[in-house]
Amino acid sequence: MTGDSAKGLRRGLTNYGDRDFSLYLRRSFASSMGYSREMLDRPIVGIAHSASGFNNCHRHFPEMIEAVKRGVLAAGALPVEFPTISLGEVFLNPTSLKFRNLMSIDVEEMIRAQPMDAVVLLGGCDKTVPAQLMGAASADVPAIQLVAGPMSTGRHRGERLGACTDCRRFWAKYRAGDVDRQEIDMVERRLASTAGTCAVMGTASTMAALAEGLGLMPSGAATIPAVDADRLRMAEDTGRIAVSLIGAEHLRPSRILTEKAFENALRLLLALGGSTNAIIHLAAIAGRLGVKVDLRKLNALSDTTPVLIDLKPTGAGYMEDLHAAGGIPAVLRELRSLLHLDCLTVTGETIGDRVAAAPEWVDRSYVRSCADPVRENGGLVALFGNLAPRGAILKRSAADPTLFEREGRAVVFESLTDLAARVDDPALDVTAEDFLVLKHAGPASEAAMPEAGYLPIPAKLARAGVMDMVRISDARMSGTAYGTIVLHVTPDASSGGPLALVRNGDRIRLSVRERTIELLVDAGELDRREAERPARDAPARRGYAKLYDEQILQADEGCDFDFLTAEPKP
């Protein structure tokens, strides 16, 4: 009765002290779901999905799950879907990042604990894909990623709208008094009008693209619009591929997600001008396998990787335009001289094979050539200095180059509460040449590193026509946002980093050319401030908040939990 204990329902039997009884009982209960004996003898492909009523991006998942099941059944295995935690970006308090690690634990443990020979990871919204990849990397069962796909754009007075870059653009107009309440209400209803993830090169689109670049998705799968029939055909094909992974030890996540693969992903990220959040997520995924994402290496790659994609928030296009232009295969083909082409992918092809098979035609309006890039160097850069000893991130492709070499006076906000209370105060002492500084919004803070780094331009400056100014924080920024914004200052203020010592009126020097961010305050004065700093708040006493407070790592380590990371590879 025991048969092949490595496959299907025989895999990982519940322990009652009698293996034959365990299988007998499991098959009995599985039979109550109406499976035939033939189906119960098949290998199993799990479908881990994050559908939820609190996740608008995933509302089309029931249809996608059915398509995956078709592919699995056609290839001779049994598909079994199961839910995990879902992270709807705008529905979580204090921020979705706080719960990404919790979701990754859920994914990892359910893959490991339940009987499946391979797993399809169905996610999409910003933190769901990295959580699934982190969990799958740790479980190391053969896995393949499938994403929701981007939304289609809406229309407003003859203009295309896409969440969420256009939401920020119109909100800035509203704050400046250029748009009235009636119009902002109209825009609100047209920004997100279909299923799918944000329509621009935000975090969700960036992570989908990087999953393809890492080799964990089929070629061309990242950019298919959520509402397109090709998205369902890709779901069906993903189910078939998942069956082919059963028993393919050389295609487990640990064999695909190598140091070279992560370098390819960083190259792709830089060429896309992708979300700053991706640095944190790549570091976390890599950390599960003992690979380090080095921010100084990021700078070296950025110096030699051109920006090739002209999408919002940095350009004019949307994800549907990138897909029609050739998608990620077209981008990889442009980057081929910079990539490790021998890296394996989940389909058994190498990245080089995929590049060779990429379609000839490319729409150069959205995918530029290396000979004619959007910009000659990468979209992201890491900054170091006494204000950020372990690094900070600037998305230079979304910033104003006239602000790159600048010294300014610090206008300091001690917390998000302080920011909300004072940023629009007419009495706020601030000019366009000042640097706005937000403290206590990093991973160790009560705020848990929200996307609050996109500090609003003070109302009186916005009304005067100021569109951008230097903003510095230990927070994150949405991938849909733009501006000259220094993020992820590490260590963060709440863990004792130098950012906590900045005071109103201090001078700060930013140099993108030199990759530096320096607080121009005498070391002795900083020592005095350190001695006067109040004690840190007591950590949480129970539940997930306690685990978070005890285990959270800093941004340069991916904001993962310490006990979930692997030993560094030699």
C-alpha positions as CSV (number, residue, x, y, z in Angstrom):
1,M,0.0,0.0,0.0
2,T,2.8,2.4,0.7
3,G,4.2,2.3,-2.9
4,D,6.3,5.3,-4.0
5,S,6.4,7.4,-0.8
6,A,8.0,10.3,-2.7
7,K,5.0,11.2,-4.9
8,G,1.5,12.5,-4.6
9,L,-0.6,11.7,-1.5
10,R,2.2,9.4,-0.3
11,R,4.4,12.4,0.2
12,G,5.0,13.7,3.8
13,L,2.5,11.5,5.5
14,T,0.8,12.7,8.7
15,N,2.4,10.8,11.6
16,Y,0.1,8.4,13.4
17,G,2.9,5.9,14.1
18,D,1.6,3.6,11.3
19,R,2.5,4.7,7.7
20,D,0.0,2.4,6.0
21,F,-2.8,3.7,8.2
22,S,-1.7,7.3,7.5
23,L,-2.0,6.8,3.8
24,Y,-5.3,4.9,4.1
25,L,-6.8,7.7,6.2
26,R,-5.5,10.4,3.9
27,R,-6.9,8.7,0.8
28,S,-10.2,8.2,2.6
29,F,-10.6,11.9,3.4
30,A,-9.4,12.9,-0.1
31,S,-12.1,10.7,-1.5
32,S,-14.7,12.7,0.2
33,M,-13.9,15.5,-2.2
34,G,-15.0,13.4,-5.1
35,Y,-11.7,12.4,-6.6
36,S,-11.5,9.1,-8.6
37,R,-9.0,6.4,-7.6
38,E,-7.0,7.4,-10.8
39,M,-6.7,11.0,-9.6
40,L,-5.6,9.9,-6.1
41,D,-2.7,8.0,-7.6
42,R,-1.4,11.0,-9.6
43,P,1.5,13.3,-8.5
44,I,0.3,16.5,-7.0
45,V,0.9,20.1,-8.1
46,G,-0.1,22.6,-5.4
47,I,-1.4,26.0,-6.4
48,A,-0.6,28.5,-3.6
49,H,-2.7,31.6,-4.2
50,S,-3.3,34.9,-2.4
51,A,-6.8,35.8,-3.5
52,S,-8.7,37.9,-0.9
53,G,-11.6,40.3,-0.7
54,F,-9.0,42.7,0.6
55,N,-6.9,42.5,-2.5
56,N,-8.4,44.1,-5.6
57,C,-5.4,43.2,-7.8
58,H,-6.3,39.5,-7.4
59,R,-10.1,39.5,-8.0
60,H,-9.6,37.5,-11.3
61,F,-7.7,34.7,-9.5
62,P,-10.6,32.1,-9.6
63,E,-10.5,32.1,-13.4
64,M,-6.7,31.9,-13.4
65,I,-6.7,29.0,-10.9
66,E,-9.1,27.1,-13.2
67,A,-6.7,27.7,-16.1
68,V,-3.7,26.4,-14.1
69,K,-5.7,23.3,-13.2
70,R,-6.4,22.6,-16.9
71,G,-2.7,22.6,-17.6
72,V,-1.9,20.4,-14.7
73,L,-4.6,17.9,-15.6
74,A,-3.6,17.8,-19.2
75,A,-0.1,17.0,-18.2
76,G,-1.2,14.1,-16.0
77,A,-1.0,15.4,-12.4
78,L,-3.6,16.4,-9.9
79,P,-3.9,20.1,-9.1
80,V,-4.8,21.1,-5.5
81,E,-5.2,24.8,-4.7
82,F,-4.7,26.2,-1.3
83,P,-4.9,29.8,0.0
84,T,-2.2,31.6,1.9
85,I,-2.1,35.0,3.6
86,S,-2.9,37.8,1.1
87,L,-1.3,41.3,1.2
88,G,-3.5,43.9,-0.4
89,E,-1.1,46.9,-0.6
90,V,-3.6,49.7,0.4
91,F,-5.7,47.7,2.9
92,L,-3.0,46.9,5.5
93,N,-2.0,48.8,8.6
94,P,0.6,50.0,9.3
95,T,2.1,48.7,6.0
96,S,2.1,45.6,3.9
97,L,5.9,45.2,4.3
98,K,5.4,44.3,8.0
99,F,3.4,41.3,7.0
100,R,5.5,40.1,4.0
101,N,7.7,37.9,6.2
102,L,4.6,36.4,7.8
103,M,3.2,35.5,4.4
104,S,6.6,34.0,3.4
105,I,6.4,31.8,6.5
106,D,2.9,30.7,5.6
107,V,4.0,29.9,2.0
108,E,7.1,28.0,3.1
109,E,5.4,25.9,5.8
110,M,2.4,25.0,3.7
111,I,4.5,23.9,0.8
112,R,6.6,21.8,3.1
113,A,3.8,20.4,5.2
114,Q,1.3,19.5,2.6
115,P,1.7,16.7,0.0
116,M,2.8,18.3,-3.3
117,D,5.5,17.4,-5.8
118,A,5.7,20.9,-7.3
119,V,3.9,24.2,-6.7
120,V,2.6,27.1,-8.7
121,L,2.9,30.4,-6.9
122,L,0.0,32.7,-7.9
123,G,0.5,36.3,-6.7
124,G,0.8,39.8,-8.0
125,C,0.3,42.7,-5.6
126,D,3.5,44.3,-4.4
127,K,4.5,42.1,-1.4
128,T,2.8,38.8,-2.5
129,V,5.4,37.9,-5.2
130,P,8.5,38.4,-3.0
131,A,6.8,36.6,-0.1
132,Q,6.0,33.7,-2.3
133,L,9.6,33.6,-3.7
134,M,11.1,33.9,-0.3
135,G,8.9,31.0,1.0
136,A,9.6,28.8,-2.1
137,A,13.3,29.5,-1.9
138,S,13.3,28.2,1.7
139,A,11.1,25.2,1.1
140,D,13.0,24.4,-2.1
141,V,10.3,22.3,-3.6
142,P,10.1,22.7,-7.4
143,A,8.2,25.9,-8.0
144,I,7.1,28.2,-10.7
145,Q,5.7,31.8,-10.4
146,L,2.5,33.0,-12.0
147,V,1.5,36.7,-11.6
148,A,-1.8,38.6,-11.9
149,G,-0.7,40.8,-14.7
150,P,-1.0,44.6,-14.9
151,M,-4.3,46.5,-15.0
152,S,-5.5,48.1,-18.2
153,T,-5.6,51.9,-18.2
154,G,-8.7,54.0,-17.7
155,R,-9.6,57.3,-19.4
156,H,-10.3,60.8,-18.0
157,R,-11.0,63.7,-20.4
158,G,-9.1,62.2,-23.2
159,E,-6.2,61.2,-21.1
160,R,-5.0,57.7,-20.1
161,L,-4.9,57.0,-16.4
162,G,-3.1,54.2,-14.6
163,A,-2.7,53.4,-10.9
164,C,-0.8,54.7,-9.2
165,T,1.5,57.2,-10.8
166,D,-1.4,59.2,-12.1
167,C,-3.0,59.1,-8.7
168,R,0.0,60.9,-7.3
169,R,0.2,63.3,-10.1
170,F,-3.5,64.4,-9.7
171,W,-3.2,64.5,-6.0
172,A,-0.2,66.8,-6.3
173,K,-2.4,69.0,-8.5
174,Y,-5.2,68.9,-6.0
175,R,-2.9,69.9,-3.2
176,A,-1.6,72.8,-5.3
177,G,-5.1,74.0,-6.0
178,D,-5.0,73.2,-9.7
179,V,-7.7,70.5,-9.5
180,D,-11.0,70.8,-7.6
181,R,-12.8,68.3,-5.4
182,Q,-15.2,67.2,-8.2
183,E,-12.4,66.4,-10.6
184,I,-10.3,64.5,-8.0
185,D,-13.4,62.4,-7.3
186,M,-13.8,61.6,-11.0
187,V,-10.2,60.6,-11.3
188,E,-10.5,58.4,-8.2
189,R,-13.1,56.3,-10.0
190,R,-11.0,55.8,-13.2
191,L,-7.5,55.1,-11.8
192,A,-8.0,51.4,-11.2
193,S,-10.8,50.1,-13.4
194,T,-9.8,46.5,-14.1
195,A,-8.4,43.5,-12.2
196,G,-4.6,43.3,-12.0
197,T,-1.6,45.1,-10.5
198,C,-0.7,48.8,-11.0
199,A,-0.5,49.7,-14.7
200,V,3.0,51.3,-14.4
201,M,6.5,50.2,-13.6
202,G,5.7,50.1,-9.9
203,T,6.7,47.5,-7.4
204,A,4.3,44.8,-8.6
205,S,5.3,45.2,-12.2
206,T,9.0,45.3,-11.3
207,M,8.8,42.2,-9.2
208,A,6.9,40.3,-12.0
209,A,9.7,41.3,-14.4
210,L,12.4,40.3,-12.0
211,A,10.8,36.9,-11.4
212,E,11.0,36.4,-15.1
213,G,14.6,37.7,-15.2
214,L,15.5,35.3,-12.4
215,G,14.2,32.4,-14.4
216,L,11.2,31.5,-12.1
217,M,8.6,32.3,-14.8
218,P,8.1,31.3,-18.4
219,S,9.5,33.8,-21.0
220,G,7.1,36.6,-21.7
221,A,4.9,35.9,-18.7
222,A,5.5,39.1,-16.7
223,T,3.8,41.8,-18.8
224,I,0.6,40.1,-20.2
225,P,-2.3,42.3,-19.1
226,A,-4.6,40.8,-16.5
227,V,-7.7,41.0,-18.7
228,D,-6.0,39.5,-21.8
229,A,-6.9,35.9,-22.8
230,D,-3.2,35.3,-23.1
231,R,-3.0,35.7,-19.3
232,L,-5.2,32.6,-19.0
233,R,-3.3,30.7,-21.7
234,M,-0.1,31.5,-19.8
235,A,-1.8,30.2,-16.6
236,E,-2.6,26.9,-18.4
237,D,0.9,26.6,-19.7
238,T,2.3,27.3,-16.2
239,G,0.3,24.3,-15.0
240,R,1.9,22.1,-17.6
241,I,5.4,23.3,-16.8
242,A,4.8,22.7,-13.1
243,V,4.2,19.0,-13.9
244,S,7.4,18.8,-15.8
245,L,9.3,20.1,-12.7
246,I,8.3,17.0,-10.7
247,G,11.5,15.1,-10.0
248,A,13.7,17.7,-11.8
249,E,16.1,18.2,-9.0
250,H,18.3,20.5,-11.2
251,L,15.4,23.0,-11.5
252,R,14.6,23.5,-7.8
253,P,14.6,27.1,-6.7
254,S,18.0,26.8,-5.0
255,R,19.5,25.7,-8.4
256,I,17.9,28.5,-10.3
257,L,18.3,31.4,-7.8
258,T,22.1,31.6,-8.0
259,E,24.4,34.6,-7.4
260,K,24.6,35.0,-11.2
261,A,20.8,35.0,-11.5
262,F,20.5,37.8,-8.9
263,E,23.1,39.8,-10.8
264,N,21.0,39.4,-13.9
265,A,17.9,40.5,-12.0
266,L,19.8,43.7,-10.8
267,R,20.8,44.5,-14.4
268,L,17.2,44.1,-15.4
269,L,16.0,46.2,-12.5
270,L,18.4,49.0,-13.5
271,A,17.4,48.9,-17.2
272,L,13.7,49.1,-16.3
273,G,14.2,52.0,-14.0
274,G,12.2,49.8,-11.6
275,S,11.0,50.2,-8.1
276,T,13.4,50.9,-5.2
277,N,11.4,48.4,-3.2
278,A,12.9,45.7,-5.4
279,I,16.3,46.1,-3.8
280,I,14.8,45.1,-0.4
281,H,12.9,42.2,-1.9
282,L,15.8,40.9,-3.9
283,A,18.0,41.1,-0.8
284,A,15.4,39.1,1.1
285,I,15.0,36.4,-1.5
286,A,18.7,36.1,-1.9
287,G,19.2,36.0,1.8
288,R,17.1,32.8,2.1
289,L,19.8,31.1,0.0
290,G,22.8,32.6,1.6
291,V,23.5,35.1,-1.3
292,K,24.2,38.7,-0.5
293,V,22.9,41.6,-2.6
294,D,25.7,44.1,-2.2
295,L,24.8,47.8,-2.6
296,R,28.3,48.7,-3.7
297,K,28.0,46.1,-6.4
298,L,24.7,47.7,-7.3
299,N,26.6,50.9,-8.0
300,A,29.1,49.2,-10.2
301,L,26.3,47.6,-12.2
302,S,24.4,50.8,-12.4
303,D,27.4,52.6,-13.9
304,T,27.4,50.1,-16.8
305,T,23.6,49.4,-17.3
306,P,21.5,51.8,-19.4
307,V,17.9,52.6,-18.7
308,L,16.0,51.2,-21.7
309,I,12.3,51.4,-20.7
310,D,10.3,54.6,-21.0
311,L,7.3,53.9,-18.8
312,K,5.6,55.8,-15.9
313,P,6.6,56.9,-13.3
314,T,9.7,58.0,-15.2
315,G,8.4,58.1,-18.8
316,A,5.1,58.2,-20.6
317,G,4.0,54.6,-21.2
318,Y,2.2,51.9,-19.3
319,M,2.7,48.2,-18.8
320,E,0.3,47.3,-21.6
321,D,2.6,49.3,-23.9
322,L,5.7,47.4,-22.8
323,H,3.9,44.1,-23.4
324,A,2.9,45.2,-26.9
325,A,6.4,46.4,-27.5
326,G,8.0,43.0,-26.9
327,G,7.9,42.6,-23.1
328,I,10.8,41.4,-20.9
329,P,12.3,39.2,-23.6
330,A,12.9,42.3,-25.7
331,V,14.7,44.0,-22.8
332,L,16.8,40.9,-22.0
333,R,17.9,40.7,-25.6
334,E,19.1,44.3,-25.5
335,L,21.0,43.5,-22.3
336,R,22.5,40.2,-23.6
337,S,26.1,41.4,-23.5
338,L,25.7,42.3,-19.8
339,L,23.9,39.1,-18.7
340,H,25.0,35.7,-17.5
341,L,23.4,33.8,-20.3
342,D,24.1,30.4,-18.9
343,C,21.7,30.8,-16.0
344,L,19.0,28.1,-15.9
345,T,15.3,28.9,-15.9
346,V,12.3,26.9,-14.7
347,T,11.5,25.7,-18.2
348,G,14.9,24.1,-18.6
349,E,16.1,26.8,-21.0
350,T,19.0,29.1,-20.2
351,I,18.6,32.9,-20.3
352,G,20.6,32.8,-23.4
353,D,18.1,30.4,-25.0
354,R,15.3,32.8,-24.2
355,V,17.2,35.8,-25.6
356,A,17.9,33.9,-28.8
357,A,14.1,33.0,-29.1
358,A,12.9,36.6,-28.5
359,P,10.8,38.0,-31.3
360,E,12.7,40.2,-33.8
361,W,10.2,43.1,-33.8
362,V,10.5,45.6,-31.0
363,D,8.6,48.9,-30.6
364,R,11.4,51.4,-29.9
365,S,8.9,53.9,-28.5
366,Y,9.0,51.8,-25.3
367,V,12.0,49.5,-25.4
368,R,15.0,51.5,-26.5
369,S,18.3,50.0,-27.7
370,C,21.6,50.2,-25.8
371,A,22.8,52.5,-28.6
372,D,19.9,54.9,-27.9
373,P,19.0,54.5,-24.2
374,V,16.6,56.6,-22.2
375,R,19.7,57.3,-20.0
376,E,23.2,55.9,-20.2
377,N,23.3,54.6,-16.6
378,G,21.0,52.7,-14.4
379,G,17.9,54.0,-12.7
380,L,19.0,53.3,-9.1
381,V,22.0,54.3,-7.1
382,A,23.2,53.6,-3.6
383,L,24.5,56.4,-1.4
384,F,26.9,56.1,1.6
385,G,28.2,58.4,4.2
386,N,28.0,59.3,7.8
387,L,24.2,59.7,7.5
388,A,23.9,56.3,5.9
389,P,26.8,54.1,6.9
390,R,25.2,51.0,5.4
391,G,23.6,52.7,2.5
392,A,20.6,54.6,1.2
393,I,18.9,54.4,-2.2
394,L,18.0,57.1,-4.8
395,K,15.9,56.4,-7.9
396,R,17.8,58.8,-10.1
397,S,15.7,58.0,-13.2
398,A,12.7,59.4,-11.4
399,A,14.6,62.4,-9.9
400,D,15.5,66.0,-11.0
401,P,19.2,66.0,-12.0
402,T,19.6,69.6,-11.1
403,L,19.2,68.5,-7.4
404,F,21.9,65.7,-7.6
405,E,24.8,67.9,-6.4
406,R,23.4,69.9,-3.6
407,E,23.9,71.1,0.0
408,G,20.8,72.1,2.0
409,R,19.4,73.0,5.3
410,A,17.5,70.1,7.1
411,V,13.8,70.6,7.9
412,V,13.2,67.7,10.2
413,F,10.1,65.8,11.0
414,E,10.5,63.4,13.9
415,S,7.8,61.0,12.9
416,L,4.9,60.4,10.4
417,T,2.6,62.0,13.0
418,D,4.8,65.1,13.1
419,L,4.9,65.2,9.3
420,A,1.2,65.1,9.0
421,A,0.7,67.8,11.6
422,R,3.2,70.3,10.3
423,V,4.0,69.9,6.6
424,D,1.2,72.1,5.4
425,D,1.4,74.6,8.3
426,P,1.8,78.1,6.7
427,A,4.2,79.0,9.5
428,L,6.6,76.1,8.6
429,D,10.1,77.5,8.0
430,V,10.9,75.9,4.7
431,T,12.2,76.9,1.2
432,A,12.6,74.9,-2.0
433,E,16.3,74.7,-1.4
434,D,15.9,72.9,2.0
435,F,16.1,69.1,2.5
436,L,13.0,67.6,4.1
437,V,14.1,64.9,6.6
438,L,11.7,62.3,8.0
439,K,12.9,60.1,10.9
440,H,11.5,57.0,12.6
441,A,9.8,55.5,9.5
442,G,12.3,52.6,9.0
443,P,11.9,48.8,9.6
444,A,12.6,49.0,13.3
445,S,10.1,51.8,13.9
446,E,6.5,51.5,15.0
447,A,5.5,52.5,11.5
448,A,7.4,49.4,10.1
449,M,8.9,51.2,7.0
450,P,5.8,52.4,5.1
451,E,5.9,54.0,1.6
452,A,6.1,57.4,3.2
453,G,9.4,58.4,1.8
454,Y,7.5,60.3,-0.9
455,L,7.1,63.3,1.5
456,P,4.6,65.8,0.2
457,I,5.9,69.1,-1.0
458,P,4.8,71.6,1.7
459,A,1.5,73.1,0.6
460,K,2.8,76.7,0.5
461,L,5.7,75.6,-1.8
462,A,3.4,73.4,-4.0
463,R,1.0,76.4,-4.5
464,A,4.1,78.5,-5.5
465,G,4.9,75.9,-8.2
466,V,7.6,73.8,-6.6
467,M,7.5,70.4,-8.1
468,D,10.4,68.6,-6.5
469,M,12.9,69.0,-3.7
470,V,15.4,66.8,-1.9
471,R,13.7,64.5,0.6
472,I,15.5,62.0,2.9
473,S,14.1,59.3,5.2
474,D,14.5,55.7,6.4
475,A,11.1,54.9,4.8
476,R,10.3,53.4,1.5
477,M,8.7,54.9,-1.6
478,S,6.1,53.4,-3.9
479,G,7.5,52.2,-7.2
480,T,4.8,54.4,-8.8
481,A,6.2,57.6,-7.2
482,Y,8.8,60.0,-8.5
483,G,11.1,62.8,-7.2
484,T,14.6,63.4,-5.7
485,I,14.1,61.2,-2.8
486,V,16.7,59.4,-0.7
487,L,15.3,56.3,0.9
488,H,16.2,53.3,3.1
489,V,18.7,55.2,5.1
490,T,20.5,52.5,7.0
491,P,20.7,51.9,9.9
492,D,17.3,53.5,10.5
493,A,16.6,56.1,13.2
494,S,14.7,53.7,15.5
495,S,17.5,51.2,15.7
496,G,20.0,53.9,16.6
497,G,21.2,55.1,13.2
498,P,22.8,58.5,12.7
499,L,19.5,59.7,11.1
500,A,18.1,60.0,14.6
501,L,20.6,62.7,15.4
502,V,19.7,65.2,12.6
503,R,18.2,68.4,13.9
504,N,16.5,71.4,12.2
505,G,19.0,73.7,10.6
506,D,21.8,71.1,10.2
507,R,23.5,71.1,6.8
508,I,23.4,68.0,4.6
509,R,25.4,67.4,1.4
510,L,24.1,65.1,-1.3
511,S,26.3,64.0,-4.2
512,V,24.9,61.5,-6.6
513,R,28.2,61.7,-8.6
514,E,30.2,60.8,-5.6
515,R,27.5,58.4,-4.2
516,T,27.5,60.2,-0.9
517,I,25.1,61.6,1.7
518,E,26.8,63.4,4.5
519,L,25.6,65.2,7.7
520,L,27.8,68.3,8.0
521,V,27.9,68.3,11.8
522,D,31.0,68.0,14.0
523,A,31.7,64.5,15.4
524,G,31.9,65.9,18.9
525,E,28.4,67.5,18.6
526,L,27.0,64.2,17.3
527,D,28.5,62.4,20.3
528,R,26.8,64.9,22.6
529,R,23.5,64.3,20.8
530,E,23.9,60.6,21.1
531,A,24.4,60.9,24.8
532,E,21.2,62.9,25.1
533,R,19.1,60.7,23.0
534,P,16.1,59.2,24.9
535,A,15.8,55.4,25.4
536,R,14.2,53.4,22.7
537,D,10.5,52.4,23.1
538,A,9.9,49.0,24.7
539,P,9.3,46.2,22.1
540,A,5.9,44.7,21.7
541,R,5.1,42.0,24.3
542,R,3.0,39.5,22.3
543,G,2.0,38.0,19.0
544,Y,3.4,38.7,15.6
545,A,4.4,42.3,16.6
546,K,6.8,40.8,19.3
547,L,8.3,38.4,16.7
548,Y,8.7,41.3,14.3
549,D,10.4,43.6,16.9
550,E,12.8,40.9,17.9
551,Q,13.8,39.6,14.5
552,I,13.5,42.4,11.9
553,L,16.7,43.1,9.9
554,Q,17.6,46.4,8.3
555,A,16.9,47.4,4.7
556,D,20.3,46.4,3.3
557,E,19.5,42.8,4.5
558,G,16.1,42.8,2.9
559,C,14.0,43.5,6.1
560,D,13.7,39.8,6.6
561,F,13.7,38.0,9.9
562,D,17.1,37.0,11.2
563,F,16.0,33.4,11.9
564,L,14.8,32.9,8.4
565,T,18.0,33.7,6.6
566,A,20.5,31.1,5.4
567,E,24.2,31.0,6.3
568,P,26.2,33.2,3.8
569,K,27.7,31.2,1.0
570,P,31.5,31.2,0.9
